[in-house]
């Protein structure tokens, strides 16, 4: 038996807190997650809802999706040159 969960309104301020108060990062992160869901990735939360944007935003709100930071290419070059000098 699946528990029925009512859709709750998500607070934009709480969502922005998850992405360092940057609405553009939030939009980008949610859009990327929606594309993943469309491609067949499984949901990371239990919900009966079918609205993919709502699912993506709930996943972000619950901390299931976070922003990853990629190393800058110049930083990687510096690290590799330091290792070669050793």
Steps between C-alpha positions, in 0.01 A plus 500: 500500500640837396458787741313789347706817524340834435697747293619783717599844386876539493651815648725673246711648781576151634586381150729799443677419828590162351688672214671787686215746428557481125170467311683439172680197644167374635334529159794333327516218755125434484500509119789256480323265741177517297697401188644204692151394611371530142789277390386230741700565818315374808341739749704550816192565715171322562218693339185426306530821302590492134608862454872463428587858601324455833688173555834666416432791736394265781820299449703820529304611809564165668871516421494204260640719220784739575728732307838349422800715440737406218866586527612773268726369222773748597492363857541147369800605291661667802450186711638270233808723447563501877485119503747479209747725681507270804 
